[in-house]
Amino acid sequence: MLEVVMNSEQFKEELKQTACIKANSEMHTHMHLMSQRALKITNEINRVYHTTDEICKLFSELTGQKVDDSFRLFPPFSTDYGLNIKLGKNVFINSGCCFQDQGGIEIGDDVLIGQQVVIATLNHDFNPQNRASMYHSPVKVGNRVWIGAHVTICPGVSIGDNSIIAAGAVVTKNVPEGCVVAGVPAKIIKYIKDK
């Protein structure tokens, strides 16, 4: 049985101080413990039907902060930490999404997230001898962003306000405001003009 070594606030403070979460460190152990907490809550979200109010309450428990009453989620949903997700108002997350939020995921207002979107905030060490160690980088999604189905957003990416991420894109670099990106890796294909 793993022993509690730090709380989530201490973990988030440590993230600010170090780029690497070393294998078998206190931070690594904390992540494993908290993944069990996240699994328990997401299992409850996913196993039976819940009303919108019940989903908001469970997601608030998962993230450790009250989500706005305008939040909508179509389960199933999975995350392996939960306490480093920040949501704006009027966020919709469609079914089958997977968030890896240890490094921090911030989602703005009026964001639409399609089915089976993956948002990752961790990379493993390239050195095979240190492969279990991880490097974290937060993901930030601006306001009024639409993320299509089956998109993967890689660690450290910021997506500007009003942008669209086309279905199936793999986003490896920052996306400026007001554009459409598509492809693997994602590239700008057009800019959105206000009407």
N, C-alpha and C positions, 0 to 999 in steps of 0.2 A: 504494500500500500504506500503510495506517495504521500509525503508529508507536506503540509502547507508551508511555504517558505516566504511568500510575499503576497500582497493583495493586488488588485487590478490597478489601483492608483500608483502604487510603487512600481509595478510593471511598466506603466505608461511613462513614468518619470525616467526609468532606466532606458526606455526606448530613445528618449531625447539625448541620452548621454553616450550611447554606443550604437555603432552601425551593424554589429554582428551579435546575434544570439547564439552563443556557443553551445554545442551539444552537451547535455548533462549539466548545464549550469542551473542556477536558481531560476533564471528567466525561462529556460527550456522546460524545467519541471513545472513551473507555474502554468505554462501553456498547455501541458498535458493534463494537468488537473482541471483547468478551466474548460478544456475541450469536452470533458465529461459533463460538466454543468450545461454547456451549450447543447450537447447531444440530448440531454434529458428534456430541455425546454423545447427544442425543435421537434423531438419525437412527439411531444404533446401537441404542438402546432399541427403536425402532419398526420397523426393517427386517426383523428375523427373530425367531423364537421364542427366548425366554430363560427359563431356570429362575428360580424365586423368588430363589435365592441370587445369580444373575447380575444380576437386576434390582436387588437391594439394593446390589450392588457398583457398578453403573453409576450408580444414583441417588446413592450416596455420592460418587462422582467428580463428578457434576453439581453437588451442593450444597457440596462441599468439606468435608463432615463425615460421619462414619459414621452411617448411618440404622440404626435398630433392626432386628433380624432379624424382628420381627413386621410390618414394613412390607410392604404389598401394592400393586401397581400393575398395572392392565390397560392396556397400550398401545393406541392411540398416546397420547403425551403431548407437550406442547410448552411451552417456556418460553423467554424471550428473555434470560435472565441466568443463573439457576440458583444462584448463590452467595449469594443472600439469601433462601433458603428454609430454614426451621427446622421440623423435624417431631418430634412426640412419638412415643410408642410406640403400636403397634396402629393405625396410620393406613392406611386403604384409599382409593385413588384409582382411580375407574373410568375407562373408555376415553374418549378425546377431550377431556380437560381441557387448558385453556390457562392458564398462570400467567404474569403479567407482574410479576416479582418484584424489579425494581430497587429499589423503595421498601421492600421487606421484607414477607415473608409468614411468619407464625408460626402453626403448626397444633398444637393440643394433643393429648392422648392420646385414644385410642378414637374417632377421628373417621372418619365415613363420607362420602365425596364422590362424588356420582353422576356419570353420563355428561355430558360436554360442559359442565362447569362452567368459568366464566371468573372468575379472580381478578385484578383490575387494581390497580396501585399508582401509576399515573401518569396525569396529566391534561395535555393540551396547553394552552398559553397561549390565552386567549380573543381576544387582540388578533391580527388576521390578519397583521400585520407581524412578530409574534414567535411565530407558531404552532408553529414547530419546537422552541421552548423548552418544558420540561416541569416540572410541579410534582409532587412525590412525597409519598405518605402511606402508611404501612404498614397492612396488614390483619392482624388477629389473630383467630384462630378458637379458641374455648375447648375444654375437654374434653367428650367425649361429644356432640359436635355432629353432626347428620345434615343434610347439604346435598343436596337433591334434584337430579335431572337438569335440565340447561339453566339453572341459576342463574347470574346475574352478580352478583359482589360488587364494589362500587365502591371506589376509593381511600379510605383512612382509616377504614374500617368495622371495628368490633370486634363479635364475636358471642359472647355469654355462654355459659357452660357449659350443657349439656343441652338446648340449643335446637334447633329443627328449622326449616330453610329449605325451604319447599314448592317443588316443581318449577316452573321457569319464573320464579321471583321475581327481581326486580332490587333488590338491597339497597343503598340509598343512605345509610342511617343506622344507627347502632349498634343492636344487638339485645340486649335484656336477657337474663339467665339464665332458663332454663326456660320458654320460650314458643315458639309456632309463628308464623312470619311467612309471608305469601303476597302475591302480586300485584306490580303494576308501578305505582308503586314499592311495595316490600314494606311491609306493615302488620301489626301484631300481630292475629291472629285468635283466639288462645286461649292460655291458660297450661297447662302440663303439671303434673299433680298426681302426686306420688310415690305408688306403690302399695305 
